[in-house]
Amino acid sequence: MEWFQAALDRYKQQHQSQNRPSSRSARSQPMRAVPATIVYTRTRSVQVPESVLREQRILAGFDAGPFVDAFKILRTQILHRVREKGWNVIGVTSPGAGEGKTFTAVNLAASLVMDVTQSVLLVDANLRHPTVHEMFDLKSCRGLADYLLDDVPIEQLLINPGIGRFVFLPGGHAVSHSAEALTSPKMIALVEEFKHRYQSRMILFDLPPLLEASDVLAFAPYLDALLLVVQEGRTKVEDVERSLALVKQAVPVLGTVVNKIGYSTATPDGMKKIL
Amino acid sequence: MADHRRPQESESTVNLRDYLTVFQRRKTVIFFAASVLLCLSVTAAVLWPATYKSTATILIEEQEVPAELVHSTITSFADQRIEMIKQQVMSRSSLWKVVEQYDLYSGMRRNSTTEDVIKRFIKDIEVEVISADVIDKRTQHATKATIAFTVSYNSGMPETAQRVANELTTLFLGENLKSRERQAQETTTFLKQEAENLGQHIEEIEAKLAKFKQRANGALPELMPLNLQLMNQADRELMDLDQQIRSLEERKTYLEGELATIKPNTPIMSVTGERILDSLERLRALRAEYAGNAATFSPDHPDIIKMKQEIAALERETGMKPESEEIAKQVIDARAGLATLTDRLGQDHPDVLQAKRTIAGLERELRRIGSTATSKLLQRPENPAYINIQAQLNSAVSSLEALKTSRMSVKKRLQDYAKRIERTPEIEPDYLVLTRDRDTSAQKYQDIRSRLLEAKVSEGLEVQRKGERFSLIDPPGLPESPEKPNRKAIVLLGCILALAGGVGAAALAEHLDHSIRTPEQLLRVTQAFPLAVIPYMPNRADLACALRRRSRMRLGGLGAIALLLLLCHLFWTPLDVVWYATLRRFGIE
């Protein structure tokens, strides 16, 4: 906890120095007071070692660098747009599988909580194949599926991975009718509750692939906006066009993120240099 | 608007960096395609069977005797002739003979048809003409003239190439000589035949003409002036003769008149002035006296005997026989007297009897003389003047006779000529046709004869090999290095091809790959730049994985090469042999 306290202090100092510009830019939320320090009493806290963070490419494990900067840019861009519209529920998806949805969602959350005023809840809504917990090197744990199907209280399910005000809700076990589960009244109620429970809290949904399942389309109306992750050299132009056309009516698209730039030209020597 | 401008900008600024990125991205594909192509080309360069080419160069020499002096009967162009000879040499039968002689394409012959083998053989034979720019002597224009040609043969074995090229060269040279000689001979033979035909024709015409001339009998148109001249001459001659005849007639008449006035015998006078009878007159008188006495006296009367002796002597002297005419006249006279006497005196009167006896005696005498040869009365004129005139008369008469005869002949001649001249016009057309035919034929014959002579000279030119001829200036040699393939060139080409193939493969891959590579592509799709571009962040596992993959690939590549070499060594040729063979093939010993 000492580490957390220290980080908190650092953020406070930062916030003090950035107070004026941030208040000026955030017109939709003029009363952005520093929320009270949350001590997660009921939420299970997990200390994830730095080696795991690095291995799972979570930016909390890295010092400043192009990778971290890229997410900071993303964070800033999203915050600008979100605050303008007063949104706080954002879904992260991609046209196909394995294009970096979970990676982007986790890292976006991690970068968002670097802003001390911001708290983030990351929900693993990919009930077909939940993977967020794996990012934190956790063994299988109960999650959203258990809440929806078995009425396990939500407080028992939330996990704080030890990064600022970052809380995530694992997916639990895989559900066969994931789209139906996501659109169940219970789920909708949960989303509503999350949305209004805390001030300056961003709720991120890690969603299944857009083109491979109906989940996203079904769940889209309950989201404020959608973030589309695209992998360089993997996602096809046609897929992006199709995805955009599909969700155009249901939910505004916040924007796109290009992931894994430079993967195809990466050499072992180049990798060594980065590591 | 800005959104529209930007993509254009981005497209127009495709720079070296982008290409480098593409290269980086596609280097595997590039490397793979290039190495495959390179391997293929090197393999092809090494494995391509060598072809050896043996070439003979044959010069076309102009004829040695200047063409102004002796024209050759062979006037076709050299390359045309080469082509002709090529066709003759490359006939199936002769080529097949060569194939069998040298045992070419033994493998192919077992499996393919004769046709294919011949086709292949023809493909391996090359005949090329070598031309030079020359100036035509007659037209002063620059033209191309064929001065030489080459005969080559391609084969996998240098010795075979040389031997077959040699054989082909021999065939070409032989065929040329044969064809030239044959051509020259054919010309001569043809001309000879023509000349013979024409000669025969002329002979026929000549015979016809001769017959015609014979039939025309001097009435030929060409003899017309001569005939006219001769006729004139004859005419003149005739007139001349007439003149002469007339004058001779006159003279004859005159002479006859003269002669009539002169007595042939001049009387000889005795001293008594009595005329002396010459023996002839005496004989005549005696005979007359004898006839009277014989009637009065018996035959054995001495007077009669005396008279008889005298007559005989005179007859001997003069050679005159008693003249039967005279006796016959006396007989007739006596008979007339007898008749008168008989009428007057009666039968038994002595005078009548006397007369009867006289007649009988005269008849006896007549019979006697008649039985002996009647000798002409030799009446020799004595008068010189008479003799002279008679001689003149005689000559005139004989001249006249001669002139008359000759006039007859001249007249006949004249008629003859006239007839000829009359006949000439009707003969003329036929004759002209015949002569014209003969003339033209003869002219043609002359012409052909002269040409035949020329052709014979030309044939001599060919037979003695003094005409245009092919001389082998460069006999087919033993090829030392293969003509094909140019292995270095193939390898070089292979390198270029490999590069191009690599680039092409990359371009193709890039073209087929529709995945998103740059933020600009997203801009085009979503009308907005991506919110963030997240660089690839490798972790240890990725690095280890990449390293592992790299070492695996290296190992795999080495292993594949080793395996290939091993297979080659075990199943094909030992590697050291391959190495040295490869070195040799590329010309490095």
Interface residues (C-beta under 8 A of the other chain):
Chain A: R54 E55 Q56 R57 F62 P66 F67 A70 F71 I73 L74 Q77 I78 G100 T104 N107 L227 V230 Q231 E232 G233 R234 T235 K236 V237 E238 V240 E241 L244 V253 L254 G255 T256 V257 V258 N259 K260 I261 G262 Y263 S264 T265 A266 T267 P268 M271 K272 I274 L275
Chain B: T21 Q24 R25 D513 H514 S515 I516 R517 P519 Q521 L522 V525 T526 A528 P530 L531 A532 V533 I534 P535 Y536 M537 P538 N539 R540 A541 D542 L543 A546 L547 R550
